[in-house]
Amino acid sequence: MASQFDVVVIGAGFCGVTLAASLKQFGIERFVVIEKGDSVGTIWKNAYDRLTLHTPYLALPFFEPEKRYSIFKTKAEVISYLTDYANHFQINSHIRFNEEVQTIAKVNHLANSEFNWEIRTNKEILQCKVLAVCTGWNNKPVIPKFSGQDHYSGQIIHSSQYKNGTSYRGQRVLVVGSGNSAAEIALDLYEHDAANVDMLIRGKRWVFPLYPRLQVLQYWLFKAINSIQKWFNPSKRKLEPMVKIEKILTFSPEELKQAIDATDRWIKRFAADLSKFSIYPEDIGAMDLETNQARVAWVDRGTIKQIKNGNIRVIPSSIKMLNYRSACFENGETNCYDAIILATGFRPSIHTILDQADLYLDADDRYLPKTDGKCRSLVEPTLYFVGFEKTLWRSSTYGHYGWLTGKRITAQLANQPIPSKPELTFYKTELPNFHQFSTP
């Protein structure tokens, strides 16, 4: 017999954990979070060692940790922060680790049943009234195939398998890609004494060399402003930040476009000119690309310096074919490599376990859910996709989408509006006024 719940949440990342915390806070107890890894934030735990947030603004709703974290949280700090959040809201008993969803189906065969979804995992069958998918964009590695790849004798791995450059000391390595992962892995390889490091960049890319420093200045500025505002107006200390976020998360398409255009006009002045190395800015603005295509700009942490110094070489081409120990490029160049690392990104993969074609838009083979702009499916009213919305400052809003979706699900289950809860007085972490500051 299937286990039955009010809500099943898939994924224990930023969205899943905050959604669970919200359900708990608003009185829902019959829910479960299915997580295929052995801890919260599995995608971070499995990432390369030097991975660090590119924004200082990540703060999850209604939580101020006791320990101090770096302004730009490291991989380990993100996992610790998520763990502390789960502990604070006492949702660990609701999370089932090392359990992976295999199939999801709409329940049609149970007459008069209030349970709408059936989820089969590697351990059991579950049924629920409301299903929330929180697996995110970065779920399935994109792994291209190359002509002659079967004859190549070196190592080929995706960036999701890369940890650090220790094992590549003295080797010739090609990094395929131009995003943050590619840039940081190339730098890591150089700092671990790889014999030579090449970056294969076949298209255009926005590169911002100054943003970490600018963001630190902005961070302390808005912290100071918030402190002054709280001093003179104590009554607005608690819930005002969530009100601001909720307004931003409900931008109309016109408001979103205006905000994107304004942000792009401001940030493009800080882009690096790397045309000397055949790296050119994209035709579409950086924020437009991040919001509409989840294509995040390259925020530099030292790679540019090594490119300019000749320690990391850019090849502006694409792979034509691989041979026994070499790569032949479309520009006619041929180089020998001991390893090739594919920093070629990820795609959502929820359609592989929830095979219902009318739920998705097929955008360049990326199956994106059709939602109302606030995570609820346009096709199935008891289905939510959290973390897929088009929004400014994507990573900084994931947790707030989770919290607000939990609030919305609670109202749906109760079939009545949810009142505000003034007893949520433990909110201490202020968020930036996003109308005043813009970051890529």
C-alpha positions in Angstrom: 0.0 0.0 0.0 1.3 3.5 -0.9 2.2 6.0 1.9 0.0 9.0 1.7 0.8 12.7 2.3 -0.7 16.1 1.9 2.5 17.3 0.1 5.5 15.6 -1.5 8.5 17.8 -2.2 11.2 16.5 -4.5 14.7 18.0 -3.8 16.3 19.4 -0.7 18.1 22.4 -2.1 17.3 26.1 -1.5 13.8 25.8 -2.8 12.9 22.4 -1.2 14.2 23.2 2.2 12.5 26.6 2.4 9.3 25.2 1.1 9.4 22.5 3.8 10.1 25.1 6.4 7.1 27.2 5.2 4.8 24.2 5.3 5.9 23.4 8.8 5.5 27.0 10.0 2.0 27.2 8.6 0.8 24.1 10.2 1.2 21.3 7.6 2.7 18.2 9.1 1.9 15.4 6.6 4.6 16.2 4.1 7.8 14.5 3.0 10.9 15.7 1.1 12.6 13.2 -1.2 16.3 13.8 -1.6 18.5 11.5 -3.7 21.7 12.6 -1.9 22.8 12.0 1.7 22.4 15.6 2.8 20.7 18.9 2.0 22.3 20.8 -0.9 23.5 17.7 -2.7 24.3 19.6 -5.9 26.7 21.8 -3.8 28.2 18.9 -2.0 29.1 17.2 -5.3 30.5 20.4 -6.9 34.2 21.2 -7.4 36.1 22.2 -4.2 36.7 25.9 -4.9 33.1 26.7 -5.8 31.9 29.9 -4.2 28.8 32.0 -4.5 29.0 35.0 -6.8 26.5 37.0 -4.8 26.6 38.2 -1.2 22.9 38.5 -1.0 21.9 34.8 -0.4 19.8 34.8 2.8 16.9 32.4 3.3 13.6 33.6 4.8 13.1 34.1 8.5 16.5 32.9 9.6 19.6 34.4 11.1 22.3 31.8 11.7 24.3 31.9 14.9 27.6 31.3 13.2 29.3 33.9 10.9 29.7 33.1 7.2 31.8 34.7 4.5 30.2 37.4 2.5 30.6 35.1 -0.5 29.7 31.7 0.9 32.0 28.8 0.0 30.7 25.4 -1.0 31.1 24.1 2.6 29.4 27.2 4.0 26.4 26.8 1.7 25.9 23.2 2.9 26.3 24.3 6.5 23.9 27.2 6.1 21.2 24.9 4.5 21.8 22.3 7.3 21.4 25.0 10.0 18.2 26.2 8.3 16.7 22.7 8.3 17.6 22.2 11.9 16.2 25.6 12.9 12.8 24.8 11.4 12.9 21.1 12.6 12.2 19.6 9.2 14.9 16.9 9.2 12.4 14.3 10.3 10.5 15.1 7.1 13.5 14.6 4.7 14.2 11.1 3.3 17.8 11.0 2.2 19.3 8.6 -0.3 15.9 8.1 -1.9 15.5 8.8 -5.6 12.3 9.3 -7.6 11.9 7.0 -10.5 8.5 7.9 -12.0 5.7 10.3 -11.3 2.1 9.8 -12.6 -1.2 11.6 -12.2 -3.6 9.5 -10.3 -6.7 8.9 -12.4 -7.8 5.4 -11.4 -8.8 6.1 -7.8 -12.5 7.2 -7.9 -13.2 10.1 -5.6 -9.7 10.0 -4.2 -8.2 13.2 -2.8 -4.7 12.1 -3.7 -3.7 13.4 -7.1 -0.1 12.1 -7.6 1.7 8.8 -7.3 5.5 8.9 -6.9 7.6 5.7 -7.2 11.0 5.9 -5.7 13.8 3.3 -5.3 12.3 2.4 -1.9 8.5 2.7 -2.1 5.3 4.2 -3.6 3.9 7.5 -2.3 0.7 9.4 -3.0 0.0 13.0 -2.3 -2.6 15.7 -2.8 0.0 18.3 -3.9 3.3 17.7 -5.5 6.2 20.3 -5.5 9.2 19.7 -7.8 12.3 21.5 -6.6 15.0 19.8 -8.7 16.0 23.0 -10.4 17.7 24.0 -13.6 21.1 22.4 -12.9 20.0 18.8 -12.7 21.3 16.9 -15.8 24.8 17.4 -17.2 25.0 18.4 -20.8 27.7 16.1 -22.3 28.4 16.6 -26.0 29.9 13.8 -28.2 32.7 14.4 -30.6 33.8 12.7 -33.8 36.6 10.2 -33.0 35.9 10.3 -29.3 36.1 6.5 -29.1 39.7 6.6 -30.2 40.8 9.3 -27.7 42.9 7.7 -25.0 42.9 10.6 -22.5 40.3 11.3 -19.8 37.1 13.1 -20.7 34.9 14.1 -17.7 32.0 16.6 -17.2 32.6 19.5 -14.7 30.2 17.8 -12.3 32.8 15.1 -11.8 35.7 17.5 -11.3 36.9 18.2 -7.7 40.3 19.9 -7.9 43.4 20.0 -10.0 45.7 17.8 -7.8 45.5 14.8 -10.1 46.2 17.0 -13.2 49.6 18.3 -12.1 52.0 18.2 -15.1 49.2 17.3 -17.5 47.9 19.1 -20.7 44.3 19.9 -20.1 41.5 21.4 -22.4 38.5 23.0 -20.6 35.5 23.2 -22.9 33.2 26.1 -22.0 33.1 29.8 -21.2 30.9 30.0 -18.0 31.9 30.4 -14.4 32.7 26.7 -14.0 35.0 26.7 -17.0 36.8 29.8 -15.8 37.3 28.6 -12.3 38.3 25.1 -13.2 40.9 26.5 -15.7 42.2 28.7 -12.9 42.3 25.8 -10.5 44.2 23.6 -13.0 46.8 26.4 -13.4 47.2 26.9 -9.7 47.7 23.1 -9.3 50.6 23.2 -11.8 49.0 21.6 -14.9 51.6 21.6 -17.7 49.3 23.8 -19.8 45.6 24.8 -19.7 43.5 25.8 -22.7 40.0 27.1 -22.7 37.8 26.3 -25.7 35.4 29.2 -26.2 33.3 28.9 -29.3 30.8 31.7 -28.7 30.3 35.1 -27.1 30.3 35.6 -23.3 29.8 38.5 -20.9 32.7 38.8 -18.5 32.7 41.0 -15.4 36.0 41.3 -13.6 35.1 43.8 -10.9 31.8 42.5 -9.6 32.9 40.8 -6.5 34.5 44.0 -5.2 31.5 46.1 -6.2 29.1 43.7 -4.6 31.0 43.9 -1.3 30.7 47.7 -1.3 26.9 47.4 -2.1 26.5 44.8 0.5 27.8 46.9 3.3 26.0 50.0 2.0 22.6 48.4 2.1 23.4 46.9 5.5 24.1 50.3 6.8 21.0 51.8 5.2 18.8 49.0 6.7 20.4 49.6 10.1 19.5 53.3 10.0 16.0 52.5 8.8 15.4 50.0 11.6 16.7 52.5 14.2 14.2 55.2 13.2 11.3 52.9 12.3 11.4 49.7 14.5 7.9 48.7 13.5 9.1 47.7 10.1 11.9 45.4 11.2 10.4 42.0 10.8 8.2 41.4 7.8 9.0 44.3 5.4 11.9 42.4 3.6 9.5 39.5 2.7 6.9 42.0 1.5 9.5 43.6 -0.8 10.6 40.2 -2.1 7.0 39.0 -2.7 6.4 42.1 -4.8 9.5 41.5 -6.9 8.6 37.8 -7.4 5.2 38.9 -8.8 6.5 41.3 -11.4 4.3 41.5 -14.5 6.0 40.7 -17.8 6.3 44.4 -18.6 7.8 45.2 -15.1 10.2 42.3 -15.5 11.4 43.5 -18.9 11.8 47.1 -17.6 13.9 45.9 -14.7 16.0 43.7 -17.0 16.7 46.5 -19.4 17.5 48.9 -16.6 19.9 46.4 -15.0 21.6 45.6 -18.3 22.2 49.3 -19.1 23.9 49.7 -15.8 26.1 46.6 -15.6 27.4 46.5 -19.2 29.8 49.4 -18.4 31.7 47.1 -16.1 32.2 44.3 -18.7 35.8 43.4 -19.5 37.1 44.0 -23.0 38.7 40.7 -23.9 38.5 41.1 -27.7 42.3 40.8 -27.9 41.7 37.1 -26.8 38.7 36.6 -29.1 36.2 36.8 -26.2 33.4 39.2 -27.2 30.3 40.4 -25.3 27.0 38.7 -26.2 24.4 40.4 -28.3 21.8 40.0 -25.6 22.2 41.7 -22.2 23.7 39.7 -19.3 20.6 40.0 -17.1 18.3 39.2 -20.0 20.3 36.0 -20.6 20.3 35.0 -17.0 16.6 35.7 -16.5 15.3 34.2 -19.7 17.9 31.5 -20.5 19.5 30.8 -17.1 22.8 31.7 -18.8 24.9 33.4 -16.1 27.6 35.8 -16.9 31.3 35.0 -16.2 32.1 36.7 -12.9 35.9 36.6 -12.8 37.9 35.5 -9.8 41.4 35.6 -11.3 41.2 33.7 -14.6 41.4 36.9 -16.7 44.7 37.8 -15.2 46.2 34.4 -16.1 44.8 34.7 -19.6 46.5 38.0 -20.0 49.7 36.6 -18.6 49.6 33.8 -21.1 49.2 31.1 -18.5 45.7 30.1 -19.7 45.2 30.1 -23.5 41.9 30.8 -25.2 41.0 28.8 -28.3 38.1 30.5 -30.1 36.9 27.6 -32.1 35.2 24.2 -31.7 36.3 20.6 -31.8 36.3 19.0 -35.2 37.4 15.6 -34.1 39.5 13.8 -31.5 42.4 11.5 -32.2 44.4 9.1 -30.0 45.9 11.9 -27.8 44.9 15.1 -29.5 42.1 17.4 -30.5 41.7 18.9 -34.0 39.8 22.2 -34.1 37.7 23.8 -36.8 40.3 26.6 -37.1 42.9 24.1 -38.3 44.8 23.9 -35.0 45.7 20.5 -33.4 46.9 20.1 -29.9 47.8 17.2 -27.6 45.8 16.8 -24.4 46.0 14.3 -21.5 42.5 15.3 -20.3 39.4 17.2 -21.5 37.0 18.7 -19.0 33.5 19.5 -20.3 32.2 22.6 -18.5 29.2 22.5 -20.8 26.4 23.1 -18.3 23.3 21.4 -17.2 19.6 21.1 -18.1 16.4 20.4 -16.2 15.4 16.7 -16.4 12.1 16.5 -14.6 10.4 15.5 -17.8 12.3 12.1 -17.7 10.4 11.1 -14.6 7.2 13.1 -15.0 6.4 12.3 -18.6 3.4 14.5 -19.4 4.1 16.5 -22.5 1.6 19.2 -22.0 3.3 20.3 -18.8 6.4 21.7 -20.6 7.7 24.1 -23.1 10.4 22.5 -25.2 13.0 25.4 -25.4 16.0 24.1 -27.3 15.6 20.7 -25.8 15.3 22.1 -22.3 11.9 21.1 -21.0 10.7 24.0 -18.9 7.5 23.8 -17.0 4.5 26.0 -17.9 3.7 28.0 -14.8 1.6 31.0 -13.7 4.8 33.0 -12.9 4.5 31.9 -9.2 5.5 28.3 -9.5 2.1 26.7 -10.0 1.5 24.6 -13.1 -0.8 26.1 -15.7 -1.9 22.5 -16.6 -2.2 20.8 -13.2 -3.4 22.9 -10.3 -2.0 20.6 -7.7 1.5 20.6 -9.2 4.2 23.2 -8.5 7.6 23.7 -10.1 9.8 25.8 -7.8 13.0 27.4 -8.9 12.2 27.5 -12.6 10.6 31.0 -12.8 12.0 33.9 -14.8 13.2 36.3 -12.1 16.0 38.8 -11.5 18.8 37.7 -9.2 17.8 34.1 -9.6 20.0 32.5 -6.9 19.1 35.2 -4.3 15.4 34.5 -4.7 15.2 30.7 -4.7 14.5 30.4 -1.0 11.8 33.1 -1.1 10.1 31.3 -3.9 10.2 28.2 -1.8 8.7 29.9 1.3 5.9 31.7 -0.7 5.0 28.5 -2.5 4.7 26.7 0.9 2.4 29.5 2.0 0.4 29.1 -1.2 0.1 25.3 -0.9 -1.1 25.7 2.7 -3.9 28.0 1.5 -4.8 25.6 -1.3 -5.1 22.7 1.1 -7.2 24.7 3.5 -9.2 26.1 0.6 -9.0 29.6 2.2 -6.6 32.6 2.2 -3.7 32.4 4.6 -3.5 35.3 7.0 -0.3 37.0 7.8 1.5 35.7 10.8 2.9 38.5 13.0 4.4 35.9 15.3 7.2 35.3 12.8 9.5 37.6 14.8 12.7 35.6 14.3 13.4 37.3 11.0 16.7 39.1 11.4 18.5 38.9 8.1 17.7 41.9 5.9 17.7 41.6 2.1 18.8 44.3 -0.3 16.4 46.7 -1.8 16.5 45.2 -5.3 15.0 48.3 -6.8 18.0 50.3 -5.7 20.8 47.8 -6.4 21.3 45.6 -9.4 23.8 42.7 -9.7 24.5 40.1 -12.4 
